[in-house]
Amino acid sequence: MAKYFVVVIVLSTALRLEATTWWVGPSRSFTTPSVVSALVRTGDTVYIEAGVYADDVAVWRADSLFIAGVGGIVELPSGGQAAEGKAIWVIKGDAYRIAHIAFSQCRVPDHNGAGIRLEGTDLYLQHCRFYDNEMGILVGNNSQSRVVIEHCVFYDNGFGQGYTHHIYVNHIRRLDVRYSYLYRVRVGHHIKSRAVQTWILYNRIADELGNGSRLVDLPNGGLAVLVGNELIQGAHAENYNLVGFGHEGYATGRMHRLYLVHNTLISKRHNALFVDVRPGGEAYIVNNAFGGKGKLWNGQVWYRAANVHRAVIDSLYFVNYSTDEYHLTPASPLVDAGTRRYVLPDSTRVDKEYHHPADFIPRRWSEIDSVDIGAHAYRMASGVDRVPYRYDVRIFLSGEIVQVEAPVVLDDLHLYTLTGQEVPMVRIDEHRWKVSAPIREGTMYLAIGQRDMAMVMAKVIRFY
């Protein structure tokens, strides 16, 4: 038995040593990815030099490939062509990692031409773009497969009949979409997943000026975890649901549970049903911000806590919701209004925030404050931390002179814009400062005072 294991290890090492690195580029021996796709073997690496490889489509059959653009993005505009009448890349092998590739312009007679069509098992995408295809990604049925999508951008995909989407995943083991930006889908859904588990973490999913349907559609239920997302329904959305759960019947033999935690859900339609859970599913809805007219949820909500809804989006006091800037201002009712009491599967911690475009940053937590509601914690770009002392401060503005009324003596004062830039000031006396930059009436600022070496944080109520 010992000899058997030794032989296996030696053979495995030999396979790794035989793996080949292929280079594709205008000045290389192989000038298009499709040529290399027929030559690669298990475990190989393919590097493609940044540039445009027009009208080039491919079928990939080998397993365990790493394919990446080098020196920038690799553009694959197919010009309406498709491999096997399916996609720009049809992946039949298992365990693929793909990075820095852009897929566009796929068209097929069935009107579901995809950037990538996965027929094998397991796909990991990073820093890829999918746009102007009839389907962004299409994943077939495979009970063992997992698809992970990180730092990717999807826009202007869809044929326009409602059956094509940015991401369409059939019955697989698990789908993960993280730190990505999905916008302007053509009539279909941004994400449609039939996976046993669907994890959608820290993304911006937004209709913008498009006419998409649901932002997230989970037609057969399963375990679904939506954390830290900006979910923005546009005024021209075709569907009044933002999130749908169980609309095509729950799959048998599964748990059907939706966790919606620390998301910002905005509807710019005249009405919405933000979360539509069909009978038979369970929902846990905690620490979410809802903005816009409509009903928050229906169905069986087993646990809900610390959700805030305002029909008038302005009254949530985001930095600028009209430009999709959903960070919080000091006046927001979402600040310090959340709860730490919620349960997520697999001991998931809410420790990140979406950072536009298609990235993330750590989420700020304070041991002394309660939790902020929504996809973003209140922060200042200047890095000034919150502290336990909190006072209301009235600031009066007359020309270039700022006068401060506060319940404590402020040894020093700093004013910051909502995005964290400090306003230059010169002190005149104990209560007055001269500012050397314009301050608009009504703009909110944060005042930081210092007394006995302790930082004092105060919200500025109003400018006069």
Secondary structure, 3 states (H helix, E strand, C coil): CHHHHHHHHHHHHHHHHHCCEEEECCCCCECCHHHHHCCCCCCCEEEEEEEECCCCCEEECCCCCEEEEEEEEEEEECCCCCECCCEEEEECCCCEEEECEEEECCCCCCCCCEEEEECCCCEEEECCEEECCCEEEEECCEEEEEEEEECCEEECCCCCCCCCCCEEECCEEEEEEECCEEECCCCCCCEEECCCEEEEECCEEECCCCCCCCCEEECCCCEEEEECCEEEECCCCCCCEEEEECCCCCCCCCCCEEEEECCEEEECCCCCEEEEECCCCEEEEECCEEECCCEEEECEEEEEECCEEECCHHHHCEEEHHHCEEEECCCCCCCCCCCCCCCCHHHCCCCEEEECCCEEEECCCCCCCCCCCCCCCCCCCCCCCCCCCEEEEEEEEECCEEEEECCCCCCCEEEECCCCCEECEEECCCCEEEECCCCCCCCCCEEEEEECCEEEEEEEEEEC
